[in-house]
Amino acid sequence: KVLFVQKFGYDVDDIDEDGAVWIKKAGCSVMETLEEKLAEVQCLYHEKFGADAGLEDDAYDSQLQSYEKSLHEMKVLFAQKYGYDINDVDEDGAVWTKTAGCSIVEKLQEKLAEVK
């Protein structure tokens, strides 16, 4: 057994009937180790930047909301100046207008029906 451990790094009793090696580990679980590392990184971040890492997310969200508000205001100003929505312009710069109601064909059919 001693020679087997020296050669392979594990005990022959650690092999199950399928040939899989089961390695015993004492100490913290993987999750506990990750939580400890996260806490360490958060402390280092706080020491370096003087703020919690989570606060940057709040600042980012606030800035994003500000940009979205500015974009909405810009779209309103564009529509006021040009008379159509910026989303009505395609990639070639052509303006697509939306119409509601009857098509020309439907109007002609109605007039034809009136004449008959």
C-alpha positions in Angstrom: 0.0 0.0 0.0 2.8 2.4 0.8 4.4 2.0 -2.6 1.0 2.5 -4.3 0.4 5.8 -2.4 3.9 7.0 -3.3 3.5 6.1 -6.9 -0.1 7.3 -7.5 -0.7 9.9 -4.7 -3.8 8.2 -3.2 -4.6 5.1 -1.3 -5.9 1.9 -3.0 -8.9 2.0 -0.7 -10.0 5.3 -2.2 -10.9 3.5 -5.5 -14.5 2.3 -5.8 -15.8 -0.7 -7.7 -16.1 1.3 -11.0 -12.4 2.4 -10.8 -13.2 6.0 -9.8 -10.9 7.6 -7.3 -12.5 9.3 -4.3 -10.3 11.9 -2.7 -11.0 12.9 0.8 -10.6 16.5 1.6 -10.7 18.1 5.0 -11.5 21.7 5.7 -13.7 24.3 4.0 -16.2 23.5 1.2 -15.7 25.1 -2.2 -18.6 27.5 -1.4 -17.0 28.6 1.9 -13.7 29.1 0.1 -15.3 31.2 -2.6 -17.2 33.3 0.0 -13.9 33.9 1.9 -12.2 35.0 -1.4 -15.1 37.3 -2.2 -14.9 38.9 1.2 -11.2 39.4 0.7 -11.6 41.0 -2.7 -14.3 43.3 -1.4 -12.1 44.5 1.4 -9.2 45.1 -1.0 -11.5 47.0 -3.3 -12.8 49.1 -0.4 -9.2 49.9 0.7 -8.1 50.9 -2.8 -11.2 52.9 -3.9 -12.7 53.9 -0.6 -16.2 52.7 -1.5 -18.1 49.4 -1.7 -18.2 47.6 -5.0 -22.0 47.5 -5.0 -22.2 51.3 -5.0 -20.7 51.4 -8.5 -23.7 49.4 -9.7 -26.0 52.1 -8.2 -24.0 54.8 -9.9 -24.1 53.0 -13.2 -27.9 52.5 -13.0 -28.4 56.2 -12.1 -26.2 57.2 -15.1 -28.1 54.8 -17.4 -31.4 56.3 -16.3 -30.0 59.8 -17.0 -28.9 58.7 -20.5 -32.3 57.2 -21.3 -34.1 60.4 -20.2 -31.8 62.4 -22.5 -32.4 60.1 -25.4 -36.2 60.4 -24.9 -35.9 64.2 -24.8 -33.8 64.1 -27.9 -36.4 62.0 -29.7 -39.2 64.5 -28.7 -37.1 67.5 -30.0 -36.4 65.6 -33.3 -40.1 64.9 -33.8 -40.9 68.6 -33.1 -38.3 69.9 -35.5 -38.8 67.4 -38.4 -42.4 66.4 -38.0 -41.7 62.6 -37.8 -40.3 60.1 -35.4 -36.6 59.2 -35.6 -37.7 55.5 -35.7 -39.4 56.2 -39.0 -36.0 56.7 -40.7 -34.4 53.6 -42.2 -30.7 52.9 -42.5 -30.6 54.6 -46.0 -32.1 57.8 -44.6 -35.5 57.3 -46.2 -38.5 58.4 -44.1 -41.4 55.9 -43.8 -44.7 57.4 -43.1 -47.6 55.5 -41.5 -51.1 55.9 -42.9 -54.3 54.7 -41.4 -57.6 54.0 -43.1 -58.5 52.7 -46.5 -56.0 52.0 -49.2 -56.3 53.6 -52.7 -57.6 50.3 -54.1 -60.3 50.2 -51.4 -61.3 53.8 -52.2 -61.5 53.0 -55.9 -63.6 50.0 -55.2 -66.0 52.1 -53.1 -66.3 54.7 -55.8 -66.9 51.9 -58.4 -69.7 50.5 -56.2 -71.3 53.9 -56.0 -71.3 54.4 -59.7 -72.9 51.0 -60.3 
